[in-house]
Amino acid sequence: MMMGGLGLGVSCATEPQTMGVNYGQVANNLPSDADAVNLIKNLGAGRVKIYNTDAGTLKALANSGLEVVVGMSNDEIPSLATSAEVADQWIVTNVVAYIPATNITVILVGNELFADPTNSNIWPQLVPAIQNLQTSLTTHGLASSIKLSTACEFSILTNSYPPSAGVFNPEIAVPVLSPLLEFLDNTSSYLYINAYPYFAWVSDPSAIPLNYAVFSAPSTTVLTDGQFGYTNLLEAQLDAIYYAMEALGFKNVRIALSESGWPTAGGIGANISNAQAYNGNLVKYILSGQGTPKRPQVFVPTYVFALFNEDMKPGAPTEQHWGVLYPNGSAVYPFSLTTGLSSSSGSPDSSTNGSGELDPPGATSHYACGDRPSVLPLSFTFLGSMFNLRI
């Protein structure tokens, strides 16, 4: 029985309250899987998320003590939706073959499926695919130990300001998200969200305080929404999702933060100082267990993006610079997944434009945000929905 109001699909008192990291591999210069697993453990991670079911990676994660989240491509969804046999074979091949040595705890069916309108034919197949996989997990006696969900982009919201006005895209709200949330509610699973305050901040850094974006002013309320005050942008984004779920009638589904981070190069405000401040403070915020103003003291399982800088990532220049480690295993900046910042004050740096050059004195910047909708301070009135696909 889930506890109404707090959304406790899984008891916060008994679940491991550890941080995770995304282990992406879109690069040609990464260490071996075995070495990568050791680096993940050295960071203090209790969880790791991968984007596929690569055999070498899953074998390297065996007996590591790490909880493992596996993913799949959006292209795999249709066949899983239309055939229970295909779904069962997927479970046998990609899960049963590796457990219990590899502690697979979550399967994410697709990644940011709704960000690409060309995938609209796949949208209605998401929940049937998840249901077929659930049937297979039940058959193999794994339904109680392995959860199913999908990783959603933050732009599934068409409005997120103020948080209490959070609402899902009407194209997917009732036909897709409602049955998805019903499944998550019934199975005590989470809605996984990729949320990046960086993209919200960079859309208009003169309107959104940098300290608000990187958790560096925890005693300063920037946004007041009814009875709740917000001191950091991420908790406002998360509450916007909670409100949107409640608008569909789901008050108990919990959120997991499947991706969040800050780039170190390639764009405005993308530098080591800001990245260390954001990721370090993110760790402290999540591990404090304080939750959000709307869902206080509800732990949010979180996966920092990302483990490595990945030199083959396409897209904007920032795409190759999200890692907390260089491919040779050295730290991009001092960082720990158990304590956050390890040897720096984590003070944010708004003085550079991301290329290392100082902004002209007195300059103000209004950068067109190609990213997801954001939760903004009261002074910011533009409510347009914007996104930039992050994979």
Secondary structure, 3 states (H helix, E strand, C coil): CCECCCCECCCCCCCCCCCEEECCCCCCCCCCHHHHHHHHHHCCCCEEECCCCCHHHHHHCCCCCCEEEECCCHHHHHHHHHCHHHHHHHHHHHHHCCCCCCCEEEEEEEECHHHCHHHCCCHHHHHHHHHHHHHHHHHCCCCCCCEEEEEEEHHHEEECCCHHHCEECHHHHHHHHHHHHHHHHHHCCEEEEECCHHHHHHHCCCCCCHHHHCCCCCCCCCEEECCEEECCHHHHHHHHHHHHHHHCCCCCCEEEEEEECCCCCCCCCCCHHHHHHHHHHHHHHHHCCCECCCCECCCCCEEECCCECCCCCCCCHHHHCCCCECCCCCECCCCECCCECCCCCCCCCCCECCCCCECCCCCCCCCCCCCCCCCCCCCCCCCCCCCCCCC
